[in-house]
């Protein structure tokens, strides 16, 4: 595989396959942590945290801090819907 050379004015940057691999791994790392943090912020309704996590890219650092130190203090309460009884199902099918 050839090295990619980028000439940016006076600076010449040489991107080797190992540098590209590290960059790709960093992107995957960041996307995974950001996805988890955004999901938790949305579930807990932390709008300000959601915006901050979405805007600032800190290579997963802010995301990890949010997940382990902020979101862990909260829990999401869900309500279970009562299961329909056999009679209710029969009535709803008769109406249709």
MOURZI-V783869 format. One record per residue. N is the residue number from 1. PHI is phi in whole degrees, -180 to 180 (* if undefined). BURIAL is + if it has 24 or more other C-alpha atoms within 12 Angstrom, else -. Layout:
n-><N N>
phi-><PHI PHI>
burial-><BURIAL BURIAL>
//
This chain:
n-><1 2 3 4 5 6 7 8 9 10 11 12 13 14 15 16 17 18 19 20 21 22 23 24 25 26 27 28 29 30 31 32 33 34 35 36 37 38 39 40 41 42 43 44 45 46 47 48 49 50 51 52 53 54 55 56 57 58 59 60 61 62 63 64 65 66 67 68 69 70 71 72 73 74 75 76 77 78 79 80 81 82 83 84 85 86 87 88 89 90 91 92 93 94 95 96>
phi-><* -84 -78 -97 -114 -112 -101 -110 68 -92 -88 -118 -108 -108 -99 -88 -58 -69 -67 -64 -65 -63 -62 -65 -63 -62 -66 -63 -55 -66 -65 -63 -64 -65 -62 -64 -66 -66 -63 -65 -63 -69 -65 -90 65 -91 -66 -66 -65 -59 -65 -62 -66 -73 -82 -90 -105 -117 56 90 -67 -64 -64 -65 -60 -62 -62 -89 -113 -103 -67 -68 -81 -114 -133 -101 -96 -119 -104 -86 -78 -65 -70 -70 -79 -61 -65 -65 -64 -66 -66 -68 -74 -72 -67 -71>
burial-><- - - - - - - - - - - - - - - - - - - - - - - - - - - - - + + - + + - + + + + + + - - + - - - - + + - - + + - - - - - + - + + + - + + - - - + - - - - - - - - - - - - - - - - - - - - - - - - ->
//
